[in-house]
Amino acid sequence: MKVERNTVSKYKSKKYRQNERVSYLMLSPLIIGFLLFSIIPMIWAISMSWCYYDTITTRVVYWDNFRALFQDRSYWNAVGTTLFFAVMKMPIELPLALVLAVLLNRKIRGAGIFRAVYYLPNVISTALVALVFSNIFSYFGVINSALQEWGILDQPIDWFGSKISAMWVIVMADIWKSFGINVLYFIAALANIPEDVYESAMLDGANRIQTFFRITLPMIAPTAQIILMMSLIGTLGTSEMVLVLTNGAPGGSTYTVNAYIFQNYAPGIAGSTVNVGYGCAMSLVTGLMLSGITLIYMRLSAKLKEVY
């Protein structure tokens, strides 16, 4: 009996080890890709942030890059623009996504088609979306033509001529591009709320507005917190939309942090003599700030969970 138990135990142990090997084998492409395209470049960037590197010569400069960074007005202007962009975009995008999700979650004819239509911009390349909005808001574009046709404008507006109007164009383009995925996230959260909860509330005399604020919002709050965090990280990391739509114009005032670093310190983009080490220092400080914002948000979310 003892021999039989030992045999079964050895068989299970051998099978477990085989399954473990298969699991590691299946995960290996992801792990290798993560190492090659995330960890190794990150280590390289951290090491180069202490150096002067112009793709030809390299020398250690220790804290010089960081000292220059904290005195670099253009960089901190880009930080301010990034935060301004987030403040403009997120209060519009997330409530809009939630409202549309509530409407599309109802049992109406063609809801599936509408979901696909709202998600479609998310699969279109950012550069293409930016080019479309660039043409729409150009001096002789659709918006100016329509406003003149309706008698609202006497002459076309240069939408990219001032920082505020240019930022609003970027915000609208970025919302159109990204809010569809948030609609789907909210729909998935709404689908997990049992129908009998709403039925009980209706029997107790609650109307739609009361059920939304007292049932829907509290029950999707955990998902909403995750959506908010992902949207915040994505918004603070925006670069491609800015580069294609305005390329920092007018006068570099619409550069977000990532767009500013890429345009001015990326090898092959900014020129052959640019200090890539300084760009790495910028990226490191930006990453630390983003991590700090994320940690603060997570702490606040945890405290809100304790309260509610």
N, C-alpha and C positions, 0 to 999 in steps of 0.2 A: 504493500500500500504506500509505504514511504517512498519507494523507488518510483512508483507511478506518479506521485505528487511532484517529485523532483524533476521528472521528465516533462510533465506539463508546465512546470515553472520555467524550465530551460527553454521550452518551445515558445512560451509567451514572451520571455525575455529576448529571444532571438528575433521573433516577429516584431517586437517593439523597436529593436535596433534597426531592423530593415526599414520599417516605416519612418523612423527618424532620419535615416540616410536619404530616403526618397524625398522627405520634406525639405531637408537641406539642399538637395539637388534642385528641387523646384524653386526654391527661394534664391539660389545662387545667382541667376541673372539679375535679379533685383538688387541683391547685396553688392554685386560687382559694379553695377551701374551707379548705385548710390555712392560707393567708394570713389569711382572714377570721376563722376560728374558733380559730386557734392563735397565729400570729406576732403579729398586730396586738393581740389582747388581752394577750399576754405583754408586749409593749413598753409598752402602756398601764399594766399593773399595775406594771411596774418604775418607770415615771415617777411614778405615783401613790404609790408606797411612800415617797417623799420629801416627801409633802404631807399636810396635814390636809384631808380631803374628806368632807363629810357629805351629799353629793348636792345641797347648796344652795350652800355656800360652799367655796372652795378657797384654801389658802395654803401656801406652801412652809415646811416645818419642818425640812428637812435630816435630821439624824441622830436627831431626837427619837423617831420611831416605833421605830427600832431599839434605842435606849436603853431605852425602855419595854418593848419585847419581851423583852429579856434579863433584865428584872426581873419579868416577868409569870409568876407561879406557876401560874396556870390553864393557860397555854399549855404550859409544861414538864411539867405533870402529864399533859396530853393527849399530849405526845411520849412520855412513859414508858408511858402506857396503850397507845399504838400499838405500841411495841416489845414490850410484854408480850403483846399480842394476836398479834403475829407469832410470838413464841416458843411460844405456846400452840397456834397453828393449824398451822404448817407441818410440825412433826415428826409430826403426825397425818395431815394431808391427803396429802402426797406419798408416803409409804410405802403408805398405803391405796390410792391411785390406782395405784401400781406393782403391788401384789399383785393387784388386780382386773384390771389390764391383762394380767398373766401368765395368769390364769385364763381370761379371755375370748379370749386369743390362741390357745388350744387349739381343735382341731377338734371342737367339741361342738355338739349340736343346739340351735338357738335362740340361738346366740351373738350374732347380728345384732340380735335383739329386745332382749337384755340391754344391748347397747351403746347402742341408742336410748333405753332406759329410763334408763340412768345419765346420758346426755347431756341428757335432757329438762329437769331443773332449771336447766340453763344458759340455756335459752331463755325461762324464766319470769322475769318482772320481779322485781327484788330486793325491791321494796316488797311484792309479793304473798307472796313467801317469808317475809319478816319478819312479816307479818300472820298467816300460818299458824303460825309458831313462837311468836308472841306468844299466840295462843289455846291452843296445845298446852301451854305452860308458865305459863299464867295460874293464879291462885289456885285456881280451880275447873275447871282444864283437864284434858286427857286424862292427863297424866303424874301429877299429884297424885291424880286419881281412881283410876288403875290401882294406884299404890303403896298407897293406902288399902285398896283392894279386896283386894290380896294380903296385907294385914296388915303391910306394911313401915313404914308411917307411921300415927301416931295422929291427926295433924291435917295439913292442907295446908302446904306450904312456899311461902314468898314468894320465888320464884326471882329476882325483880328487886329484892329488898330489900337485897342486899349486892353489892358490886362483883365479888367472885370468882364467885359463882353467876350473876350477870347476864352477866359476860364469857364464862362457859362456854356459856351459851345463845347468845350472839352467835357464838362460835366454831363451835358445832354447826350453826347456821343457815348460816353462811358456807361451811363445808366442804360441806354438802349442796348448796349453790347452785353452787359452783365446781369441785368435784373431778372432775366428769364430763368436762370438757374436757381435764383432765390425763390422765385414763384414755385418751382417744382419742389424745392426743399420744404416750403410752407405747406404745399398741398399734401406732401407725404406726412407731415406732422398732423395736419387736420384730419387725414384719413384714419389716424390712430385713436381719435376721440370717439368713444362708443355713441351710437345714435340714441340709445335709451337715456343717456344723460340729458340730451337736448329735449327729448320727449317728456321727461320728468319735470324739467324746468318750465316747459310750455304748459303743462298741466297745473303747475303752481302759479301760472299767470305771468311768467316772464316774457318780455318781447324780444325781438331779434337783437336790439342794441344791448339789452341787459345780459342776454346769453353770450354775446360776443365778449363783453368786458369781464363777466363773472365766471364764465366757463371756458370759452375758447382761448383767451389770452393766458390765463393761469396754466392751462393744460399744455399749451405749446411753448411756454416760457423756456424750458431747458433747451429745446431745439432752436428757439429764437436767439438765445445767448450764443450758441455755436455759430449760427448764421451771421450774427453781428460780428463775432470775432474774425471769422473768415473774410467777411466783407471789408472789415477794417484793415486787415493785413494786406488784402488784395489792393485796396484803395491807396494805402501808403506806399505800395510797391509799383504804382503806375508809372510807366515810362514810354511804352510804344505809342500809345494814343497821343501823348504830348509831342513826341518827336515827329510823327507824321503830320499831325494837324497844324502845329504852330512852330515846331522846332525852337521853342523858347521865345518866339516873337510875341509882343514887341520888346526888343532890347534884352532878351533873356529873362523877362519877368514872369513867364509862364512855365519855366523849368521846374519840374518836381525833382526831388533828390536823385532818384535813380536815373532820370533823363539827363540831369546835369552831369553826373559822374560819367555816364556812357558817352555823351557827346564830347566832353572835354578831356577825358582821361583814358578812354579805351584805345588800345593799340590798333593802328590801321584806320581808326575813325578820326581821332583828334590830331593825328600827325605822328611822325617818327621820332620826334625829340621830346615828347610829352613825358612827364614824370609819372610812370605807372604806379610807383610805390606810393605816391601821394593819393592817387585814386584808390589804392587798396586801403590806405588809412581812412579815407572818407567812407568806403564801404563798411569797414569794421565799426566805425563810430555809428554809422546809420543802422547797422544790424543790432548793435547794443541798445540804441534808442528804441528800435522797434520791439526788441525783446522786453525792454522795460515797460513799454506801453502795454504789451500783451500780458505781462505778469500783473500789472496794476489792474487791468480789466478782469483777469481771472480771480484776483483777490476780491474785487468788488462784487463779482458774480457769486462767489462763495458766501460773502456776507449777506447778499440779497436772499440767497437760498435759506440761510439760517433765520432771517426775519420772516420770510413768507413760507 
